[in-house]
Amino acid sequence: MQVGIYGLGRMGGNMVRRLLQGGHEVVVGNRSPGPVQEAEAAGAIASSSLEDFVSKLQTPKVAWLMLPAGDVTERMIESLIPLLQPGDIIVDGGNSNYKDTMRRAEMLKASNIHFVDVGTSGGIWGLTEGYSLMIGGDDEAVAHLRPAFETLAPAPDLGWGHVGPSGAGHFVKMVHNGIEYGMMQAFAEGFEIMKNKTELNLDVAQIAEIWRYGSVVRSWLLDLTAQALREDRELSEIADWVADSGEGRWTVNEAIDLDVPAPVITLSLMMRFVSRQETSYAAKLLAAMRQKFGGHAVKKAE
């Protein structure tokens, strides 16, 4: 089938290549021309503007957006509306907030344009391993896109699914990322405990490899952890600063709204905030309190 992909970052660019490898025709667009030229060299149909991008799509037109969540995606959808016709499909494959997705789907109904949200996981490995696709939207549009989903997924019948109406795909991806935060934090804490048990002289890279096979905690995250430790056991080239993309926050907010206890996910998010503090006023105050009530020693600032 033919698919238009607009937004050729690390994820979007690799998705284009996987679709091309699967025999699909792909029209590409991007704000800067370099990624478009690279995709064209791989076999995609290049476009020079949003209008040119849409003009090269066959009816029903499929405009698949791989853009940052928020205003960038919002403005792009608004720009596409006058260029599309009833029955055309906009796909949001980025990590938008599901509430924005539900609102956008309602907005597009007035123009009879389908809106499909695809929570996409797989990162930079998706090109070779396939993408996990969590899909929201109406049955007709999802059915039309099925050949693309089957190609992008790890296998035609594995790793993808239509999980519900508009917003459901992004909601499930949000929760997925919240779980991911908790798993990552547990691995990070466990390996730090072992690294700090200096009298045992544990080889954390070796232990990661042992756990990869037969262990209850074996996983892709552990595979990636093992790879990082093989490359540099001390992680000497990496600063202890951890970003968050937003979905962890949204998951915590949703848990609060639904009265669902989610302490692991919440604490894993808080630990990312801790990593960004060069100095912690709270830690200083904790030390001061211990000194005042128990006479405990404090370390003086240098």
C-alpha positions, 0 to 999 in steps of 0.5 A: 500500500502507499503511506505518507510519513511526515517527520523523519527523525530517528523513529520516523526515518527507520519506519520509512525504511522498514516499510520500503523493505516490506514493498510499500510505496512511501511518500516522505516529508520533513521540515529540513531537506536532509532526511528527505534526501536520505529517504529518497536514496533508499527508495521513498518518494520525496516531497518539497513542502506539505502541499507537495507531500499531500499531492503525491498521496493516493486516495484515500490519502494516509498522512502518518505523522512522526512528530513531537507531542504538543504544539508541533503535532497540533499545528501540523494537523490543523495545516493538513485539514484543508489539504485533505478530503473526506475519507482520508486518514491522519495517523499520529504515531508520536507520543501525544497525550491521549486527551489531546488525541481524543479531542483531535479525533472529534475535531476531525469528524467535522471534516469526515477525516479519520484519525488513528493514534498509534502508540509506537515502541521499539526505538532505534531497534525497530528497523531490524526488530519491528515495532510494537504498535498500540492502535486506537481509532475506528475500524474502517481506518485501522482495517485500511492500514493493516498492511502497514501495521503488519510490516512495521510490527515484529511479525504480521500477527505479533506485536500490534493490535487495535486496542480501542477507540481514538485515544486508546492507542496513546493511552496504552502507550502512556501506561507502557512507558510508566511501566518502563520507568519502574523496570528501569529504576529497579535494574538501576538500583539493583546494579548499584547495590551490587557495584557498591558491595566492594568486598565481593568484587562483583563483575556487574557486566558478567552478572547482567549476561548471566541473568539474560538467560533463564532468569525471571528478570530476563528482558530486552531492557536487561539485554540493553543494560548488559550491552551498556556494561560491556561497553563501559562497566563504570559508565564513565562517559555518561552523566548521572542525569536522566530525562523524562519524555512526559509519559511517566508524568501522564501515567502518574497523573492518570493513576491519581485521577483514577484513585489507583495506587502506583507507588513504583511508577511514581517513585521511578519518576521522582528518581529521574527528577533527583538525578537532575539536581546538582545539589539537593536542598532537601538532602541538606535539610535531612542532614540538618534534622538528623544532627538536631534531633540525634546529634548525628555528624554532618559533612561540611560543604566544600 
